[in-house]
Amino acid sequence: MHEMLADQAVAIEAGATPLSRARPGDRGVIIDVRADHANGHGIDVHELERRLLESGFVEGAAFEVLHQGLFGGDPIAVRVDDMRVALRRRDAEDVWVRLESK
């Protein structure tokens, strides 16, 4: 648990933010995919991380948030390189990004 908090602190200090906090029009680069918890996902953390990676959420990939759902902003539509992917905001918590300055 202490290690997880230390990792999150390093990511935040490096200017990273979870993709779940991004809004339509935000762009940037994915810097890490790290499923550290299973709360609310309904699947194993390793399975979640695998699914995210297979969907194109890999380190160094460019992204843009295209759209968010009307109710609670869920799901979000994201362009990752040349693909468009929809994912739940709670799954996007495990994708760490660096946003471009506007």
Phi and psi in degrees as a GROMACS rama.xvg file:
@    title "Ramachandran Plot"
@    xaxis  label "Phi"
@    yaxis  label "Psi"
@TYPE xy
-61.5858  -38.4836  HIS-2
-63.624  -40.8441  GLU-3
-62.0772  -44.0321  MET-4
-64.5977  -38.679  LEU-5
-64.0528  -41.7249  ALA-6
-62.4516  -44.0017  ASP-7
-64.6985  -39.0197  GLN-8
-63.3623  -41.2808  ALA-9
-62.8062  -44.1087  VAL-10
-62.5945  -42.8024  ALA-11
-66.406  -41.5731  ILE-12
-63.0486  -30.9102  GLU-13
-79.9788  5.1941  ALA-14
85.614  16.9448  GLY-15
-89.7332  155.469  ALA-16
-143.234  151.654  THR-17
-66.6965  143.333  PRO-18
-57.6375  -27.2103  LEU-19
-61.4156  -20.8012  SER-20
-89.6805  -9.5848  ARG-21
-74.101  153.832  ALA-22
-122.664  162.717  ARG-23
-50.9186  133.926  PRO-24
96.9981  -19.7802  GLY-25
-68.6311  140.566  ASP-26
-132.351  161.289  ARG-27
170.847  -153.513  GLY-28
-130.655  140.097  VAL-29
-77.9994  129.433  ILE-30
-111.397  -17.0355  ILE-31
-167.399  148.815  ASP-32
-123.722  116.195  VAL-33
-144.837  99.2153  ARG-34
-87.9099  96.2013  ALA-35
-95.9138  -9.38708  ASP-36
-144.426  156.493  HIS-37
-112.499  0.229649  ALA-38
-58.5246  122.497  ASN-39
81.094  -4.58224  GLY-40
-88.5512  -33.197  HIS-41
81.373  0.946848  GLY-42
-135.611  164.283  ILE-43
-63.1238  145.68  ASP-44
-60.744  -35.0924  VAL-45
-67.904  -37.8925  HIS-46
-66.8256  -41.9851  GLU-47
-61.6111  -46.9485  LEU-48
-60.9947  -42.6062  GLU-49
-60.6008  -45.0773  ARG-50
-62.7007  -42.3612  ARG-51
-62.2757  -45.5829  LEU-52
-63.013  -42.2918  LEU-53
-67.3961  -23.2079  GLU-54
-83.9404  -0.334329  SER-55
104.081  -0.825212  GLY-56
-81.6373  78.1178  PHE-57
-119.076  154.681  VAL-58
-55.4945  130.646  GLU-59
93.5658  -11.2741  GLY-60
-73.8084  137.797  ALA-61
-79.561  146.205  ALA-62
-140.863  159.977  PHE-63
-144.916  133.631  GLU-64
-81.87  119.572  VAL-65
-92.3735  -39.4703  LEU-66
-160.12  154.441  HIS-67
-133.475  151.192  GLN-68
-62.0376  156.952  GLY-69
-70.5446  -35.6066  LEU-70
-101.501  104.902  PHE-71
75.8191  7.93451  GLY-72
68.3369  25.5911  GLY-73
-128.733  132.9  ASP-74
-83.0139  177.773  PRO-75
-112.992  145.447  ILE-76
-104.253  128.666  ALA-77
-129.114  134.964  VAL-78
-92.2638  121.931  ARG-79
-116.338  111.691  VAL-80
52.0757  -114.062  ASP-81
-103.35  8.88416  ASP-82
-108.614  154.321  MET-83
-113.242  128.537  ARG-84
-132.609  138.402  VAL-85
-106.318  136.372  ALA-86
-148.295  157.625  LEU-87
-70.4963  144.718  ARG-88
-60.3755  -34.7972  ARG-89
-68.1558  -28.3842  ARG-90
-74.9627  -32.0085  ASP-91
-68.4499  -13.609  ALA-92
-62.7686  -23.3949  GLU-93
-94.8967  3.23711  ASP-94
-108.452  113.878  VAL-95
-94.734  131.916  TRP-96
-130.876  161.005  VAL-97
-114.62  117.306  ARG-98
-80.3374  144.957  LEU-99
-72.2367  148.938  GLU-100
-72.7152  141.66  SER-101
